[in-house]
Amino acid sequence: MTESAETKRAMPGATTALVFANMGIVASFMGHLVSMAVVLSALALLLVAFGRFMQQRSAVQYTEASLLRARWAMRLGIVGLVLGTAIWLLWRTGVLPFMAA
């Protein structure tokens, strides 16, 4: 293999981040799992940030599919974090009676 023909590999943590982001959104609507939703969404954002850091740190080329997964994980992680935080605040203020303490 020549130096010009670089192999591309998957971004580390992109799939895991996407799964965590999806689980965070789902857990936001599951009663007392709101705190877990915030944690999962934050972990998804951290995994994507770590993958981007590794991309800038080295000259490794990542596949387009893994970059797309990381992009969606970032978007869904932000949605899950905002949604989980909003529902948690509504729960703490007593607006959502089904989750009243």
N, C-alpha and C positions, 0 to 999 in steps of 0.2 A: 504494500500500500504506500502510496506517495504522500508527501506532506500536504499537498493541496487538497487531497480527498479526505476531509475531516469527517469523522463519524459523529452523528448527533445522538444524544441520549436524552432520556426523560428528565425533566426538572425534578429534583428531589423534593418530595412532599406535596407535589401538585395534586395527586389523586387523593391523598389523605386529607389535604386541606379542603378539597371539594366535598368529600364525605362529611367532614366535621361541620362545614358551613351548612349543608343540607340538614344535618341532624340538629343544628342550632335553630334553624327556622322552625322545624317541626316541634322541637321541645319548647319553643316559645308559647305554643298554644296548649301545652299539656299541664295546666295547673301549677303544681309546685315544682315543676322542672325548669322554671324560668331561670334560676341561677345557673343551672347546668347549661342552658341555652347560651347564656352570656359567656360562660367559660369556653364552650365549644367554638363559638364564633370568634372569640379572641384568639384561641389556638389556631384556627384556620388562617386568620390574618397574620399571625406570627410565622406560620409555616410558609406562607407565600412571601413574606418579607425576607425570610431566611433563604428561600430559593432565589429571589432576586439579588440578594447580597452575594450568594455564591456565583451567580451569573456574572456580576460585575467584577468579582474578585479574580476569576479565572477566565481563560479564553475559550471555555467549553461552549459549544453550540447545543442548544436544547431543541427538541423536536417542536414543530408547530402545534401538534396536538397537546403536548404537555404545557406549552405556553398558554394555549386557549383554556385548558383546565385551570391553570393558575389564575388567569384573568377572571374566569367565572367564580372561582373560589373567593377571590378578593371582593367581587361585587356581592355575592351571596353572604359572605362573612360580615360585610358592613350592614346589609339588610338584617341579618340575624342579630347582630349586636344592638342595632337601633331598636328593633322590634322587641327583643328580650328586655332591654333596659326600660322601654316605654311600658310594657306590660307589668314589669316588676314595680315601677313607680305607681302605676294605677292600682296594683294590688296593695302596696304599702299605704296608700292614701285612703283605701277603703272604697274606691270607685267600683272595683270588680268584686261583687259580693260572693261569687262562687269560690273565691280564693281568700275570703276573709279569715284572719287569724283567730 
